[in-house]
Amino acid sequence: KECCTGYCKPGKKGKAGRCRCVAVGKECSAGQLCCGKGTCTNGICTKEPVGPACTADTCPYGCCLNDVCQSAANSQTTAACGTAGGACAVCTGSDICFAGACGTWTYQGRFGAANNMTEITGLAISADGLTVAVNDRISNTVFISTRPDRASTTWTLQSQFSTLIDGQTITSASYGVALSPDLKTIWASNTAAQCIAVWTRPSASSTTWTYQNRFGSLADTPDVEGIVVSNDTLTIWATDYTVENVTVWNRPNTSTWAFTKSATLGNSTDTSYPIQSGVTADTLTVLAPSNQDFVSVYTRPSAASTTWTKSTTFGDTVTAKNACTVMVSAGGTASLVLGSDGVNAWTYPGAWTWQTKAIRQGSGADELTNPLVGAMTTDGRVAVFAEEGTAIEVAVWTFE
């Protein structure tokens, strides 16, 4: 009996049941046995029944096909996954490949009108897409809203607090906002005090927020409009509209709220009038918008390095017109770029590649009205945008 990698060679009498099975995710041919009661589908052994969907961000090679993480070097998946392994299976119709799945960005609903907000200048969304922090510039108030699950369109105001510090009584001081992964810390910029202030609460369900500390200066943070925090909350990226750059701030551990500046990225050309930058989960890549119709990409060799290099740019007057806000998935394979004519979807299968105009700007129910800032979940499945239409509210979109 002569068997070879899971099936008997043609003309031999060996029983297939006595041959080694092919592991799930490996190449197979018709008639081969797949381990774990899997089936050979499209040349790949696939789980049966199909298990939880994988994404480009969760796969080691960035390629998800038939619900199995694939290697881009696999000859059966090269065509479907791309030679760089950064895309997903070939999509059909109007679907695009975004963060490892085929689909389209679909309008889900709006919320926040009842909060009587006057100008939303900062947005942050939790990884599960169930909590959104909104910074209202005129009232200097952060609103935290929640919903029970991703399918729900009913958002409830969970808590709110004033971002004024040091006895301030002025208006129009608060802009950017960031939310920690555990939902217990918020960073909010204060343009009157030229700083970023830190606020905390004892639990994710608490409605009591307490001011902790501030950092920044007139030279470094005069007009911060976008804030990104690392998963370990030890690093902050502050996007400043006035000095037109992104500053990087660090603290040594979670026992202190004292952040110090470690680097500055950008200039008046490469990061012209930016509002919000995107940062990958490994903290090695920053995507910073430029009002001059492109996005600048900055990288560093390691998470401990303070040396950042501009590696490339992408976008033009059609695909990143007046780019002001950039959102990126955790694995850095997908990005949404908000500009003056809507939201463009980009993916990274080895180089940043434009996919489509994902969301158009306009006055329709399924369009964005005067959006300035947005935020996206780390898995690239939910995005929220600030709108200034008939009401000041938050528009929610899902990728499905």
CORNOR-V953978 format. One record per residue. RES is the residue in one small letter. PHI is phi in radians with two decimals (999 if undefined). NEAR is the number of other ideal C-beta (glycine too) atoms within 8 Angstrom. Layout:
BEGIN
res:RES phi:PHI near:NEAR
res:RES phi:PHI near:NEAR
END
This chain:
BEGIN
res:k phi:999 near:8
res:e phi:-2.00 near:7
res:c phi:-2.00 near:12
res:c phi:-2.48 near:8
res:t phi:0.72 near:6
res:g phi:1.74 near:12
res:y phi:-2.62 near:12
res:c phi:-1.45 near:13
res:k phi:-1.09 near:8
res:p phi:-0.94 near:4
res:g phi:1.56 near:3
res:k phi:-1.63 near:9
res:k phi:-1.82 near:4
res:g phi:-1.07 near:10
res:k phi:-1.48 near:7
res:a phi:-1.02 near:9
res:g phi:-1.13 near:5
res:r phi:-1.70 near:7
res:c phi:-1.59 near:13
res:r phi:-1.21 near:7
res:c phi:-1.47 near:9
res:v phi:-1.61 near:14
res:a phi:-1.13 near:8
res:v phi:-1.04 near:11
res:g phi:1.69 near:8
res:k phi:-1.68 near:9
res:e phi:-1.15 near:10
res:c phi:-2.50 near:11
res:s phi:-2.15 near:8
res:a phi:-0.94 near:4
res:g phi:1.68 near:6
res:q phi:-1.30 near:12
res:l phi:-1.55 near:11
res:c phi:-1.82 near:17
res:c phi:-1.12 near:9
res:g phi:1.08 near:8
res:k phi:1.06 near:5
res:g phi:-1.35 near:11
res:t phi:-2.24 near:8
res:c phi:-1.48 near:14
res:t phi:-2.16 near:8
res:n phi:0.95 near:8
res:g phi:1.40 near:9
res:i phi:-2.32 near:17
res:c phi:-1.25 near:17
res:t phi:-2.06 near:15
res:k phi:-1.05 near:10
res:e phi:-2.41 near:9
res:p phi:-1.29 near:4
res:v phi:-1.10 near:7
res:g phi:-1.58 near:5
res:p phi:-1.00 near:4
res:a phi:-1.15 near:6
res:c phi:-1.67 near:10
res:t phi:-2.30 near:13
res:a phi:-1.04 near:17
res:d phi:-1.30 near:14
res:t phi:-1.70 near:9
res:c phi:-1.61 near:13
res:p phi:-1.10 near:4
res:y phi:-1.83 near:11
res:g phi:1.28 near:14
res:c phi:-2.31 near:19
res:c phi:-2.03 near:16
res:l phi:-2.41 near:13
res:n phi:0.96 near:9
res:d phi:1.13 near:11
res:v phi:-2.26 near:13
res:c phi:-1.18 near:10
res:q phi:-2.01 near:15
res:s phi:-1.70 near:8
res:a phi:-1.13 near:14
res:a phi:-1.34 near:6
res:n phi:-1.22 near:12
res:s phi:-1.07 near:6
res:q phi:-1.30 near:8
res:t phi:-1.94 near:14
res:t phi:-1.01 near:11
res:a phi:-1.15 near:5
res:a phi:-1.44 near:11
res:c phi:-1.79 near:16
res:g phi:1.52 near:12
res:t phi:-1.12 near:7
res:a phi:-1.57 near:10
res:g phi:1.30 near:13
res:g phi:-1.72 near:13
res:a phi:-2.01 near:11
res:c phi:-1.92 near:13
res:a phi:-1.02 near:10
res:v phi:-1.03 near:6
res:c phi:-1.61 near:10
res:t phi:-2.01 near:5
res:g phi:1.07 near:4
res:s phi:-1.57 near:4
res:d phi:-1.15 near:9
res:i phi:-2.12 near:13
res:c phi:-1.61 near:13
res:f phi:-2.48 near:12
res:a phi:0.91 near:15
res:g phi:1.49 near:16
res:a phi:-2.57 near:12
res:c phi:-1.60 near:9
res:g phi:2.97 near:10
res:t phi:-2.40 near:9
res:w phi:-1.38 near:11
res:t phi:-2.14 near:8
res:y phi:-1.14 near:9
res:q phi:-1.93 near:7
res:g phi:2.72 near:7
res:r phi:-2.31 near:10
res:f phi:-2.67 near:10
res:g phi:1.84 near:14
res:a phi:-1.04 near:9
res:a phi:-1.21 near:5
res:n phi:-1.38 near:10
res:n phi:0.97 near:5
res:m phi:-1.29 near:13
res:t phi:-1.97 near:8
res:e phi:-2.85 near:9
res:i phi:-1.41 near:17
res:t phi:-2.11 near:13
res:g phi:-2.59 near:18
res:l phi:-2.41 near:16
res:a phi:-2.52 near:12
res:i phi:-2.27 near:14
res:s phi:-1.24 near:12
res:a phi:-1.07 near:7
res:d phi:-1.49 near:7
res:g phi:1.29 near:9
res:l phi:-1.88 near:9
res:t phi:-2.32 near:13
res:v phi:-2.25 near:14
res:a phi:-1.82 near:15
res:v phi:-2.11 near:17
res:n phi:-1.81 near:16
res:d phi:-1.76 near:17
res:r phi:-1.15 near:13
res:i phi:-1.18 near:8
res:s phi:-1.56 near:8
res:n phi:0.92 near:14
res:t phi:-2.29 near:12
res:v phi:-1.79 near:17
res:f phi:-1.89 near:13
res:i phi:-1.97 near:12
res:s phi:-2.05 near:14
res:t phi:-2.37 near:10
res:r phi:-2.49 near:11
res:p phi:-1.32 near:6
res:d phi:-2.78 near:6
res:r phi:-1.21 near:10
res:a phi:-1.37 near:3
res:s phi:-1.32 near:8
res:t phi:-1.90 near:8
res:t phi:-1.77 near:6
res:w phi:-1.82 near:12
res:t phi:-2.08 near:7
res:l phi:-1.18 near:10
res:q phi:-1.62 near:9
res:s phi:-2.88 near:11
res:q phi:-2.74 near:8
res:f phi:-2.74 near:8
res:s phi:-1.41 near:5
res:t phi:-1.67 near:14
res:l phi:-1.22 near:12
res:i phi:-2.29 near:10
res:d phi:0.96 near:5
res:g phi:1.32 near:5
res:q phi:-1.07 near:11
res:t phi:-2.25 near:4
res:i phi:-1.44 near:8
res:t phi:-1.97 near:6
res:s phi:1.02 near:7
res:a phi:-1.97 near:13
res:s phi:-1.81 near:16
res:y phi:-2.20 near:12
res:g phi:-1.24 near:17
res:v phi:-2.64 near:16
res:a phi:-2.39 near:12
res:l phi:-2.16 near:12
res:s phi:-1.23 near:10
res:p phi:-0.98 near:7
res:d phi:-1.53 near:6
res:l phi:1.17 near:8
res:k phi:-1.87 near:10
res:t phi:-2.34 near:10
res:i phi:-2.24 near:14
res:w phi:-1.87 near:14
res:a phi:-2.30 near:15
res:s phi:-1.37 near:17
res:n phi:-2.34 near:16
res:t phi:-1.27 near:12
res:a phi:-1.23 near:7
res:a phi:-1.69 near:11
res:q phi:0.89 near:10
res:c phi:-2.67 near:11
res:i phi:-2.01 near:18
res:a phi:-1.81 near:14
res:v phi:-1.95 near:13
res:w phi:-2.24 near:15
res:t phi:-2.34 near:10
res:r phi:-2.42 near:12
res:p phi:-1.23 near:6
res:s phi:-2.66 near:6
res:a phi:-1.20 near:8
res:s phi:-1.71 near:4
res:s phi:-1.23 near:10
res:t phi:-1.89 near:6
res:t phi:-1.84 near:7
res:w phi:-1.87 near:12
res:t phi:-2.18 near:7
res:y phi:-1.22 near:8
res:q phi:-1.98 near:7
res:n phi:-2.94 near:8
res:r phi:-2.50 near:10
res:f phi:-2.64 near:12
res:g phi:2.07 near:11
res:s phi:-2.78 near:7
res:l phi:-1.07 near:6
res:a phi:-1.31 near:5
res:d phi:-1.73 near:12
res:t phi:-2.35 near:15
res:p phi:-1.26 near:11
res:d phi:-2.63 near:10
res:v phi:-1.23 near:16
res:e phi:-2.00 near:15
res:g phi:-2.38 near:14
res:i phi:-2.32 near:17
res:v phi:-2.19 near:12
res:v phi:-2.07 near:10
res:s phi:-1.26 near:10
res:n phi:-1.06 near:5
res:d phi:-1.53 near:6
res:t phi:1.09 near:10
res:l phi:-1.66 near:9
res:t phi:-2.30 near:11
res:i phi:-2.17 near:14
res:w phi:-1.96 near:13
res:a phi:-1.97 near:17
res:t phi:-1.68 near:18
res:d phi:-1.91 near:16
res:y phi:-1.30 near:10
res:t phi:-1.39 near:6
res:v phi:-1.51 near:8
res:e phi:0.97 near:12
res:n phi:-2.76 near:12
res:v phi:-2.15 near:16
res:t phi:-1.80 near:13
res:v phi:-1.92 near:15
res:w phi:-2.19 near:15
res:n phi:-2.33 near:10
res:r phi:-2.27 near:11
res:p phi:-1.27 near:5
res:n phi:-2.81 near:6
res:t phi:-1.43 near:7
res:s phi:-1.47 near:3
res:t phi:-2.18 near:7
res:w phi:-1.87 near:8
res:a phi:-1.55 near:7
res:f phi:-1.74 near:10
res:t phi:-2.15 near:8
res:k phi:-1.33 near:9
res:s phi:-2.03 near:7
res:a phi:-2.87 near:9
res:t phi:-2.27 near:9
res:l phi:-2.05 near:13
res:g phi:1.71 near:12
res:n phi:-2.81 near:7
res:s phi:-1.17 near:5
res:t phi:-1.76 near:7
res:d phi:-1.21 near:10
res:t phi:-2.34 near:16
res:s phi:-1.25 near:10
res:y phi:0.75 near:8
res:p phi:-1.44 near:20
res:i phi:-2.02 near:12
res:q phi:-2.50 near:17
res:s phi:-1.80 near:14
res:g phi:-1.99 near:11
res:v phi:-2.32 near:11
res:t phi:-1.26 near:12
res:a phi:-1.10 near:8
res:d phi:-1.38 near:7
res:t phi:1.13 near:8
res:l phi:-1.69 near:9
res:t phi:-2.35 near:11
res:v phi:-2.10 near:13
res:l phi:-1.87 near:13
res:a phi:-1.99 near:17
res:p phi:-1.36 near:19
res:s phi:-2.24 near:16
res:n phi:-1.09 near:10
res:q phi:-1.58 near:6
res:d phi:1.29 near:12
res:f phi:-2.77 near:11
res:v phi:-2.09 near:17
res:s phi:-1.67 near:13
res:v phi:-1.92 near:14
res:y phi:-2.01 near:14
res:t phi:-2.33 near:10
res:r phi:-2.40 near:11
res:p phi:-1.27 near:6
res:s phi:-2.71 near:6
res:a phi:-1.18 near:7
res:a phi:-1.55 near:3
res:s phi:-1.34 near:8
res:t phi:-1.93 near:7
res:t phi:-1.75 near:7
res:w phi:-1.89 near:12
res:t phi:-2.25 near:7
res:k phi:-1.30 near:10
res:s phi:-1.61 near:6
res:t phi:-2.96 near:7
res:t phi:-2.35 near:10
res:f phi:-2.59 near:12
res:g phi:1.98 near:12
res:d phi:-2.70 near:7
res:t phi:-1.18 near:5
res:v phi:-1.69 near:4
res:t phi:-1.79 near:10
res:a phi:-2.69 near:14
res:k phi:-1.09 near:10
res:n phi:0.86 near:8
res:a phi:-0.93 near:16
res:c phi:-2.26 near:14
res:t phi:-2.38 near:13
res:v phi:-2.20 near:15
res:m phi:-2.09 near:13
res:v phi:-2.38 near:12
res:s phi:-1.24 near:15
res:a phi:-1.00 near:8
res:g phi:-1.45 near:12
res:g phi:1.29 near:10
res:t phi:-1.73 near:14
res:a phi:-2.57 near:14
res:s phi:-2.55 near:15
res:l phi:-1.93 near:14
res:v phi:-2.04 near:16
res:l phi:-1.62 near:16
res:g phi:-2.40 near:14
res:s phi:-1.34 near:6
res:d phi:-2.09 near:8
res:g phi:2.19 near:12
res:v phi:-2.07 near:16
res:n phi:-1.85 near:15
res:a phi:-1.72 near:15
res:w phi:-2.20 near:15
res:t phi:-2.28 near:16
res:y phi:-2.17 near:12
res:p phi:-1.63 near:13
res:g phi:1.83 near:7
res:a phi:-2.70 near:8
res:w phi:-1.17 near:11
res:t phi:-2.19 near:8
res:w phi:-1.24 near:10
res:q phi:-1.83 near:11
res:t phi:-2.99 near:7
res:k phi:-1.39 near:9
res:a phi:-1.22 near:12
res:i phi:-2.42 near:12
res:r phi:-1.63 near:8
res:q phi:-1.63 near:11
res:g phi:3.04 near:7
res:s phi:-1.86 near:5
res:g phi:-1.29 near:5
res:a phi:-1.09 near:4
res:d phi:-1.79 near:4
res:e phi:-2.22 near:11
res:l phi:-1.68 near:13
res:t phi:-1.86 near:10
res:n phi:0.87 near:8
res:p phi:-1.37 near:14
res:l phi:-2.10 near:11
res:v phi:-2.54 near:17
res:g phi:-2.63 near:15
res:a phi:-2.65 near:11
res:m phi:-2.35 near:13
res:t phi:-1.14 near:12
res:t phi:-1.14 near:9
res:d phi:-1.53 near:10
res:g phi:1.23 near:13
res:r phi:-2.02 near:10
res:v phi:-2.34 near:12
res:a phi:-2.34 near:16
res:v phi:-2.18 near:14
res:f phi:-2.40 near:15
res:a phi:-1.40 near:14
res:e phi:-2.17 near:15
res:e phi:-2.17 near:10
res:g phi:-1.85 near:8
res:t phi:-1.17 near:2
res:a phi:-2.42 near:7
res:i phi:-1.56 near:12
res:e phi:-2.66 near:11
res:v phi:-1.92 near:16
res:a phi:-1.71 near:12
res:v phi:-1.98 near:13
res:w phi:-2.25 near:13
res:t phi:-2.18 near:11
res:f phi:-1.76 near:14
res:e phi:-2.65 near:6
END
